[in-house]
């Protein structure tokens, strides 16, 4: 019996036509050495295909852009949003105590968040 | 038809630059060599596009890449290269569990090391197939060998790799 040899890799890579695939399937049913070899080359193929795709060093490829914001940027943006929302909505009932070091921030947050002020400043239509 | 099948240089750089980098890195295991190769290939592509006649673009591009790589290898023959850098900058930007990252780096290093031990023809065949993702016909065109030889090199390359990994 002639073994499948390199047709096994072609089978894994979808490089056989339908007749070739049928013949290979029939042979594999009866041939243990070919089944073992198939498992071996399949594992090597999987190891290669499982290697991480490396990003080229920044600036090397013209026009290449990062597709996503990095987790650090997402965290920074989320923290900023939380800070502003917390400052505008968070205080709840008026507090008679004035913290001088946060007064400026509170004022800025209100100015940014107040639709009336924004409209007056022309920030919104 | 007003369709122009010739891509611009920027398109080639944008769509294929990362693959060229990975091709070079996996063949050499060296980020500096990979970087130099990408620059050289993009330069040659820029020049080549001026006289490009529509054909199999993948075959054309990877023939240029391969020739540039072989020229670089010849040029650097006298300079010893580092087998595998401890540089894992490119392993990805996601943040899986640290133990998963370590495991994947170790596994990747093992595979990379085994890959570098393969004779060039076999290494090239499996890299073009399993890393770059070319079809056998495209590899045959890029390397200038019959499809049957491509199939044989890929299969033997994988078998050798498996032996080294076990």
Interface residues (C-beta under 8 A of the other chain):
Chain A: X5 X6 X7 X8 X9 X10 X13 X15 X37 X40 X41 X43 X44 X45 X47 X48 X49 X50 X51 X52 X53 X54 X55 X56 X57 X60 X61 X62 X63 X64 X68 X70 X71
Chain B: X10 X13 X14 X17 X18 X21 X22 X25 X26 X31 X34 X35 X38 X39 X42 X89 X90 X91 X92 X93 X94 X95 X104 X107 X108 X111 X112 X115 X126 X127 X129 X130 X131 X135 X136 X151 X152 X154 X155 X156 X158 X159 X161 X162 X165
